[in-house]
Amino acid sequence: MTNETTTVENRSEIVFLYDAVDANPNGNPLSGANRPRIDPQTRQAIVTDVRLKRYLRDQLDDDGHGVYIRNVHEDGQQATREDLLEDRLKEVDLDETPDENLADEVFGEFLANSSDVRYFGATMSVDTDDKYAQHLPNHFTGPVQFSPGKSMHAVNENEEYDSLTSVIATQDEKAQGGFDLDDHRIQYGLIRFHGLVDEHGAEDTNLTTEDVERLDTLCWRAIKNQTISRSKVGQEPRLYIRVEYDTDSFHLGGLDKDLELDSDRTKPDDELRNVRDLTLSVDSLVSRLETNANRIESVHVVVSDVLPISYGDEVGDAELLYEALEDALGAESVRVVDVYEEHLATLP
């Protein structure tokens, strides 16, 4: 980690994989039963970028970073966006700030106290006559964006959960009764996300190099800590890679598609039940990065210790990928992220 707080200058590309065992990684409330989102043609599980960003925002909030878009209740009532905006800007004294400095003061203070807006942007859906909102743009475009995630294979819903019955005892009769719950889950899914950090957009939200480095631990810890509800438990981060480029306005694109399941060492889709039933092939990814090594500043990577990896004729664990990247790019360009040690340096 660095201690820099300068605005981002280099573009980064992110690949993030996490899996779900007997869980509903992203329910669709429009389905009528909050069923998992599944592509009807390919049978791949789908997780929206909104769902992932919610995990990240909640982790930022738990870590003590200022978050603008959050679920806040005051005295049993849902706080309004005006309330949230005022909370972000409570240190700004409108009466004491000179008029010529007011816009810059509100803009800078809002972004300094709204880490999620620095990353993902926000629509300022507040009254334009609000004492603060009139000094802010209508929206901020986030420099950090993720495409919707999809499982790397077809998934099956676990039928055993479809008609789950909970048995309860009433206080009056001490009799047991039951009721059906809509409890739809997939048996297993390895979800693959692609993300981008745009250095030009970073200028609009004051995204700093420290913010970007925080992502290297934030994504991992968000899945660990924020998937604790009944339908979300059973999800684990498996691989995170951030490729930082040193060429302006350049990124390879589609690095997530360079990770594939090793067909010779992975069970058929309908037999997948946990991470040990598959093997991730990294050949295409390493080869593509090696070909473009002169455009890459650094690679930041962390891999689960139980994710099987294949590279060439070798099969191994995280160390196999780390060594392959170091051989391809040079050891000085590869940083293995120590999530739980390094995240402490990113706390406020």
N, C-alpha and C positions, 0 to 999 in steps of 0.2 A: 504493500500500500504506500501511496505517496501522501504528502500533506498539502498538495496543491489545491487551490480553490479557484483556479482559472477556468474560464469557459472552455468547453470541449473544442479541440481543434481537429481531432482525427475521427473518422467514421469507424464504427464497430458493427460487426455482424454477429448475431447470437444464435446458437442452436441449444435448445433446452428440451430434455426428455424426462418425463416422469411417468410412473405407471399407476394403475388402479386395480386392486384385487377386491372382488365382491363389493364394488362401490358404484356410485352414480357420479361420475366426474363432472357432469354438467347437465342438470335436468332441464327439460323444456316445459315451462309452465303452460304453454299454449297447447300441449298435447292432451291436457285434461287430467293427466296422472303424473305429471312431472317426470316422464320417462327420459332415459338417457338420450341425448342427441345422437342419432345414428344415420349416416348416409344411406338412403334406401337402395342405391345401386351397388355400392362397394361394401356396405356393411361396416364401414369404418366408424369408430366413435369420434364425435366432434366435440371440441371444447372451445368456446368462443374466447377471443382475446379479452372481452369484458370480464369473463370469469377469472382469467389469470391475473388481470390487473386488480381485481378485487382482493385476491390473495395478497398481492404485493402491497396494496394500500393498507390493508389491515396489519401487515407486518411492520410497515413503516410507522403506523400509528402506535403499535405495541412497543416499538423501539424508542418512542419518544420524539419522533420527527413530526413536524407540523404537517397535517393532512387536511386538505380543504373538503374533498368529496368523501364523506364518511357518514355512517349511521349514528347519529347523536340524538339522544332523547333527554329533554330537560323537564323535570317534574311530570314525567309520564307523557309528555308531548314531543312529537317529532320536531326537531329544530329546523327552522327555515334556512334557505340559502343565505338570506340576509343575516341571520344569527351567526352562521358559520363564517361569513365574510367578516363580520365585525370581530369575531373571535380571532381571526387571522391578523387583524389590523389594530388590535387593542392598544398597541404601543404608539400608534400614530396620533398625535394631537393636532387635529385639523385647525384649531384656533391658533395654535402657536407656530404652525408651519407657514412660512411665506408663500403667497399664491404662486410665485414663479417656480417654487420647488415642490409644490404639492403633488403634481402628477408623478414626478420621478420618485418622490418619497413613498407614495402609496404603491406604485408599481414595484419598487424594489423590496419594500417591506412585505408585501403580499407574497411574492415569489420566495423570499427568504424563509417565510413561515409556512409555505405550502409545497412540501417536497413532491407530492404526487403531481402537482401542476407542472413543476419543472420537468418531470419525466413524461407525463402522458397528456398534458394540456387539460383544458376544461372549457366548457361553455358557461359563460357568466350569466346564468339564468336568474338574474335579480333585477329589481326595479331600477331602470336607468336613472331615476331621480334619487336613488340611494346615495347617501353622503359620501360613500366610498366608491361605489360602482361607476359613478360618472367620471372617475379618474382612471378607469381601467378599460382595456379593449373588450369588445363583445365576446371574444373567445381567444384562448391560447391554443396554438397547434403544438401538440406534444412531439418532441424530437425522438422519443423512444416509442416504437410501435411494434406490435407483434401481430403476425397473421394468425387466423384461427388455427388451433391445433387439431391434428387428426391422428388416430392410432395408426401404427405402421402395419396393421393387419386388420382383417375382419374380426369383429367381436360378436359374442353371443350374450344375450340377456340371460341372467340366471333365473330360470323359471321358479326355483324354490322360494324366491322372495316375492313373487307376484301376488300371492294371496296369503301373505304372512298374517297370522292371527295372534293378537296379543290378548292374553287372559288376565282379567282384572277381578278384584274382589270389591264389592260395594260395601260401604260402611254399614248400611242399614240391614241388609240381609245376609252379609258375609257369604253371599253366593258368588260363584264364579261365572263370569260371562265372557264374551269375546266380541271383537270387532275386526273387520278386515282393514288392512292398511295398504295404501298404494306404495309399494316399496320396490321399485324397479332398479335393478343394478346390472352391471355387466360382469361377466366372470373374470375377464382380464383384459387389460388394454395398456399398451405402451404408447403414450401420447407424445407426439413430436411437434415442437413449436419452432418457428423461425422469427427472429427479431432483428431490428435495425436501430442503431443510434445515429441520427443524422446531425452532423456537425454544424450545418447551416441553421437548422431548426433550433439547435441548442442556444444560439444567440438570442432567440426570441423569448426564451424562458429562463435564461441565466443558468442553464444546466452546466455543472462543473465537472472537472475530471474526477473529483472525489465522489460525486453522485454516480458517475458511470462505474467506478470501481466498486461502489456499494452494491451494484447489481450482481457482482460476482459472488456475493454471499447472500444477498437478499432473495434471489429466486429460489435457491436451495432451502433456505430457512423458512420461507413462506409456505412451501409445500409441507415441510416438516411440522410447522406450528399451526397453520391455519386450516388444515383438513381434519378437524377433530369432531365435526358434527356427525350424527348417526349415519348419514348416507355418504359422507365424504371420507370417513376413516378408511384406511387401507390404501392410501396413496403415498408414494415415496419418490423423491428425486433420484434420477439414475445417471444423468450426464448433463453437464453444462460446459459450453465452449463459447468464449467471446474472442473473436478475431479482430484485432485492432489494426487498421491499415495505416500506412504512412504516406499514401498518395491521395491528394485532395480530390474529393468528389468521386471516389472509386470504392466499389465493393464487388466481390465476386457474384453474390446473389445465389440463392437456392442451396446454400451449404447444407441445409437440413436434408435435402434429397440425396446428398452424397453419403448419408448413413443408411445402410440397408440391413435387413435381416439376412443372416447367412442361411440360405435355403437348405444347405446340407446338414446344418447343425441345429436347426430350429424345428420344433414340432409343428404339425399342421395347425392352422388357425383355430380350429374347433377343439384342439387339445391343449391350448395354452391356458395355464392356470396361475403361473407366477414367473418371475424374472428368470429363474433357472431353467425354464423350458425353452429359452431362446438364446441365440448368440448374435451379437451385433457386429456386422462387418464394417471396418473403418477404412478399407483399402482405397475407395474412391475419394474419401475425404482427405486422407493424408496425401495422396497423389496430387490432388488439385491444389492443396496448399503448398506443396513442394514446388509445383510448376510456377506458382506466383509468389514465391518466397521474397523476391526483391520488392514486392509491394506491401509486405506485411511487417508491421512494427513489432507485434507481439501476439501471443496466443495465451489466453487465460483459461484454464481447464480444471474440472474436477469430475471424477467418475465414482460411482458407487462401488464399494468393494465386492459386491456380489453380482455385478453385471458381467456376464461372459462376453469377451471380446475376441474377434478373429482378425488377423492381419497377415496376409499372404498364407503361408501354410501353418502359421502359428496360432494357437488358441491360448488365451490367458485371461488376465483381469485388467484392472485399471493401469497397472504398470506397463503393460504391453502397448497401450495407446500413448502413454507419456513418453516412452522410449522411442516409439515410431515418430512422434512429432518432433522430438529433439534431434533425431537423425535427419529429418526432412528440413527443419528450419534452423537448427543450431540450438544448443541448450540455453544460450543466453536469451533466446526469443520465446521460450516456453516457461510459463509460470503456473505451477500446480497450486491451486487455491486451497488454503487451509481455512475452511469455512468458519469454524467456531473460534479460531484464534484471531483471524483477520476481521471478523465482523465487529469486534470490540473497538477497533480503531475507527469504525464508521458511525458509532453512536454519537448523539449530540453532547 
